[in-house]
Amino acid sequence: MAGRAPKETPLGFAREGLLHLALGYDHALFLAALVATARGARRLALAITSFSLAHMASLALVTVGAVRLPQAPVEACIALSIVMMARVAAGEGSSWLARSPALAVFPLGLLHGLGFGSALDGAGLPRERLAESLLAFHVGIEAGQLALALGLSAALHALGPAREPWVRRGAMLVGALGCAITIERALALGS
């Protein structure tokens, strides 16, 4: 590793992934709604694993150039996925999604991975170490995602019996923010 800039090391790419998650408010909002939807540690772990595997797969496909989609519609659909998950967390959305979050979020993970792909365009992944760099970037994303999910889960658990009204209020706030982001991104489609 001698001679490589710090950003070009696996740790540097992991930091890039973590930073992308930290600055990716849309992903954090989606994850908050998912935590509220997937009741119980086992269901949440399965849902996050399903989501993570899906976005890793589509992220890899974008990175190697196997999939190319216009970014603006992908970003608008990601915003819409926040609204959908928030409705479910508030108890107003699809009962199927609430009953089987691990299955339901897999296609949404694919969608979010397409969005993460745009972050890699500027990250400068070296072609000669593409797999290593991509994996490190994804580890950074996952570390941030797990920290956020654990923090939100702990906060919800600490609420005890008062949890339900707070989940509903939080889900409505996440849904409202998701609607605003969706409108903003939909308007950008016409530009």
Secondary structure, DSSP 4 states (H G I P E B T S, - for coil): -TT--GGGSHHHHHHHHHHHHHH-HHHHHHHHHHHHHS-SHHHHHHHHHHHHHHHHHHHHHHHTTS----HHHHHHHHHHHHHHHHHHHTT-S-HHHHH-HHHHHHHHHHHHHHHHHHHHHTTT--GGGHHHHHHHHHHHHHHHHHHHHHHHHHHHHHHGGGHHHHHHHHHHHHHHHHHHHHHHHHHHHT-
